[in-house]
Amino acid sequence: MVNIIGASWFTTHQYCEYKFYLQKVLRIEVPKTQEMITGIQVHEEKEQEFLEEAEELSWKDFLESEKSMITKEAELEKQIGDIVLLGKIDEIKSNKHGIFIIDDKPNPRPYDSVKLQLYTYCFLFNESFKDILNKPIYAILRNRDTNEEVWQQEFNKETEKKFFEVFHRIRAILLRKEEPIPTTNPNKCRACIYHKMNLCDKSLAK
């Protein structure tokens, strides 16, 4: 049996393993928040604007380009053993200096959870094009509303190792080989929709 892990799951997992367990293992669904709905709408609007002006180009030409080129909403996947890893990248930029994997978030902060999601995108991109890729790959976190870049990191052996450490932990919880560890931060619990809907028996919020 093949199981799926999405790149965005790394953010949920790092926020709280038990929230990840409720959402992805027990599959307890909750309504979309207004923030989630707004995020989807903004991404769709940006994608539509891009498509109206975009020129068709092969991946080979895109990767080899020395002038600045961008593409949006790139969907990639990679099978790792019994897991299919999926990712949908907000924006990819290519120029003579490298490949830039960009994730747009409102009020972005370079938390480890966000970095790991970006490392996952970088891993997927590198695996998809390593045979023709001859440029370094950089992860970039960008403010969705201002387009300001707030964090950048080259994807290398060290960051790939961090990705795999968390990947194996997520896989173990997903396959119920290891027990999830709830957060010890009550502030995270207060902000969590599972607490707000009384669906989490591990909540520390009062």
Secondary structure by P-SEA (a helix, b strand, c coil): cbbbbccaaaaaaaacaaaaaacccccccccccaaaaaaaaaaaaaaaaaaaccccccaaaaaacccbbbbcbbbbbbbcccbbbbbbbccccccccbbbbbbbbccccccaaaaaaaaaaaaaaaaaccccccbbbbbbbbccccccccccccccaaaaaaaaaaaaaaaaaaaccbbbbccccaaaaaaccccccccccccccc
